[in-house]
Amino acid sequence: MPQVVLASDRERKSTAVLNGLHQGDWVTVSYFVPVKTIGGQPMGEYTVVSGEVRRVDSVEQLLVLESASVPFGHIHAISTQQAEGGEPA
């Protein structure tokens, strides 16, 4: 399947969440994983991962979690959650 282009309001929401993240925050991210290119169009699948934020690299445009590294441009949806075993904020 081709990568879905986000509506501008959804893209702004994802950017706002990314800008507010700190090391140790817990997030769930739905993102596009390219598998191949057909006629210049990336084709792939969407996956979901939850985990602790290791870093948000604005230079490399990369969200680094304990179990995955996700390019900002591949993020479809992102939400923050209470850390496992943590107290509510």
HELIX and SHEET records of a PDB file:
HELIX    1   1 SER A    8  GLY A   20  1                                  13    
HELIX    2   2 PHE A   72  HIS A   74  5                                   3    
SHEET    1   A 5 SER A  69  PRO A  71  0                                        
SHEET    2   A 5 LEU A  62  LEU A  65 -1                                        
SHEET    3   A 5 GLN A  41  ASP A  57 -1                                        
SHEET    4   A 5 TRP A  26  ILE A  38 -1                                        
SHEET    5   A 5 ILE A  75  GLN A  81 -1                                        
END                                                                             
